[in-house]
Each structure stands twice: as structure tokens, then as C-alpha cells.
Amino acid sequence: MLVRADMHIHSYYSDGRMSPREIILEAIYKDLRVIAVTDHNTFRGAVETLRLARGHPEAPLVIIGNEVRTDHGDVLVYCYEPINTPRSIPELIDEAHSNDCLVVPAHPFDEFRKGIGDLVYDYAELWDAIEVWNASASKKANRKALEAAKILDLPGLANSDAHIPEYIGIAYTLIEIGELSPEGVFKAIKDKNTIPHPGKPPFRLLLKRLKWSIKRRMIPRKATNLETKH
Ligand SMILES: [Zn+2]
């Protein structure tokens, strides 16, 4: 079956605005069958979303993810359960693969956020896929990512990198899977059964997203968490 997957979403466990419940509801609304919650340097948001999704027939399949800030930029890991996430890229890849996780450079050529840039080529055969489209990255950055995936013959993922609910599913990947399970999704990605579906937020959403980043920076982190976790 062909399913829609958005595999880069932030909850309020890092710098997103959404609770796990809001993420699930928005994903159902957007007809996504697979989502990965990928908070910065923590699996907590993903684990919490997975816990909440279990037992709800309409909820999407939740993949446990983490957007790890390595020494050289952001790398996404998708796992069966939380793992250690060393900050050195080769150590992270090693740890991830020994736990059957997938490792995917996030927005590798993004000029404003931390992409790993040309290091994509240095670890060429070790990636499981490349994020070839990130809804918050520039056209140029996404073009370079797509080019790298073609050169390295790696599957491409298109993701929203949502921090506010409206962003979820703006970009997504169509994945041809045998079964709706983490194993099924991981196998399909490795087998390159993915079709990235790019998408950009309309201007009003760009502004909303910007407003959220500013607001979040103005409120101390702990206060933000307290404020939103009820
Ligand atoms: Zn992100």
C-alpha cells in the first residue's frame, strides 16, 4: 500500500509548539498514515506520541525519531526504541546501525540552520536516505540535497519539519509499504520505495512559524514547557 509519511516533526519536548496529542490529531486530519516525531536531541516527544497513539485506530503509525545536533550539523535517526546519540557523525551512525535504526541527514545544505553540507558525500554509503526536501529550507538547499541523493543513489524523503500544527504534512513522502509497521517503513525506505512530495508553506504560515520562533526565544525554556504542558 502507498501511504503518506511526514518524518520530521517537533513537539514541545524541543522547540515545537505542539503537544503529542495535537500532533496526532493534525496528522489524522492531514491523512498521514506514518509520522516520525524528531525532537532535537531527545526521544521523549516521540515516545510520548507513540504511547498516546497506541490503541487509537485512527492514529498514524508513530516512528521514534530524534534530530541529533552532531558536531557538524543535524542528522535524523529513526529507531525502534531510544538509543544513545553520540555527537560525532561516525559514532552516531555506528550506534544507530547497531540498533537497526535509519540515519538520514536533515536539510543538509540549509544555509541558515545546521546542515552537515558536503559531509553528506564523506559518509556516502552509510546513510539510509537523504532529506531531499525540507519545507523550511530554501529552494537552492533542497535542490542540492536532491542532487546529492541522485549522485549517491540514495532514497529521498520530503518532510515538513513542522514546529506548529499547520505545517504538518505540507511536504510528505509517499512510501510503498508491505505492512504498516516500523519494520515495514524502514524496509520500504531501504528498498527505495519512496516518492518525495515537496511542498512549501503559504506566506501566512511562514509568518506564523516566525512568530512562534520569536515568542519561544523570548520566554525562558522551562517556562515555555510549563506553560504548554497541561
Ligand atoms: Zn527539525
Boltz pocket constraint, residues with backbone or C-beta under 6 A from the ligand:
constraints:
  - pocket:
      binder: B
      contacts: [[A, 8], [A, 10], [A, 38], [A, 67], [A, 106], [A, 161]]
      max_distance: 6.0
